[in-house]
Amino acid sequence: GLSYTWIFNNNTLYVQDDSRRFVSQATGNLYIAKVEPSDVGTYTCVVTNSKAEQSVQGPPTPLTLRSDGVMGEYEPKIEVRFPETTYAAKGSSVKLECFALGK
């Protein structure tokens, strides 16, 4: 299976999930809530194939703060990308990702 991680400013440490940051293992997207000045920098996605024991880095993606202080506006929505059917063995764990977006 594939797994996704993100590197910040070419650091060897991966961006850690916390109360503001989340890496979707379904899409590979990095979500940051309430961006702060310390978040400004370059992010690089790393995709790892555990079966092939190989990793590939994507292109660096810069994150900058807008100097005009204007925030993009978009309607609130709930983003759900659940498969139509999810199978799980009894006693196992299942992780479903759901995001609330908007202002």
C-alpha positions in Angstrom: 0.0 0.0 0.0 0.9 3.6 -0.4 1.4 6.0 2.4 1.9 9.8 2.2 4.0 12.1 4.3 5.2 15.7 3.9 8.6 17.4 4.4 8.8 21.0 5.5 11.7 23.2 4.2 13.7 20.1 3.1 13.9 19.0 6.8 14.5 15.3 7.2 11.6 15.3 9.8 8.1 14.7 8.5 5.2 17.2 9.2 3.4 15.7 12.2 -0.3 15.4 12.4 -1.5 17.6 15.3 -4.5 19.9 16.1 -3.8 22.0 13.0 -2.2 19.7 10.5 -3.5 16.5 8.9 -2.2 14.3 6.1 -4.9 12.4 4.3 -3.9 8.8 3.7 -6.7 8.6 1.2 -5.6 11.5 -1.1 -2.1 12.5 0.1 -3.4 16.0 0.7 -1.9 18.1 3.6 -4.5 20.1 5.4 -3.5 23.1 7.6 -6.1 24.8 9.7 -5.5 28.4 10.8 -2.2 29.0 8.9 0.4 30.8 11.0 3.6 32.7 10.0 5.6 29.7 11.2 3.9 27.6 8.5 5.4 29.6 5.7 7.9 27.7 3.7 8.2 24.9 1.2 6.4 21.6 1.5 7.3 18.4 -0.4 5.1 15.3 -0.6 6.7 11.9 -0.2 4.8 8.8 -1.4 6.0 5.5 -0.1 5.1 2.1 -1.5 5.7 -0.3 1.4 5.4 -3.4 -0.8 8.1 -2.2 -3.2 10.0 -0.5 -0.4 10.4 2.6 -2.4 9.7 6.3 -1.9 9.3 9.1 -4.4 9.3 12.9 -3.7 6.9 15.2 -5.5 7.9 18.8 -6.5 8.3 21.4 -3.8 5.2 23.5 -3.1 5.7 26.9 -1.6 3.3 28.3 1.0 3.2 32.1 1.4 1.0 34.4 3.4 -1.0 37.0 1.4 0.4 40.5 2.1 -3.1 42.1 1.6 -4.6 40.1 4.5 -7.6 39.1 2.4 -8.8 35.6 3.0 -10.4 33.6 0.2 -14.1 33.1 0.7 -16.0 30.0 -0.1 -19.2 28.4 1.0 -19.2 26.0 3.9 -19.2 22.4 2.9 -18.5 18.9 4.2 -16.1 16.9 2.0 -16.6 13.2 2.2 -14.8 10.7 0.0 -15.9 7.4 1.5 -15.9 4.4 -0.7 -19.4 3.1 -1.5 -18.7 0.1 0.7 -16.0 -0.3 3.4 -15.1 -3.8 4.5 -13.4 -4.5 7.8 -12.5 -7.7 9.8 -14.2 -8.0 13.2 -12.1 -6.3 15.8 -10.0 -4.3 13.3 -9.9 -0.5 13.1 -11.2 1.5 10.2 -10.3 5.2 9.6 -12.8 7.4 7.7 -11.8 10.9 6.6 -14.3 13.8 6.6 -13.5 17.5 6.4 -15.5 20.6 7.1 -14.4 23.5 5.0 -15.5 27.1 4.6 -15.6 30.5 6.3 
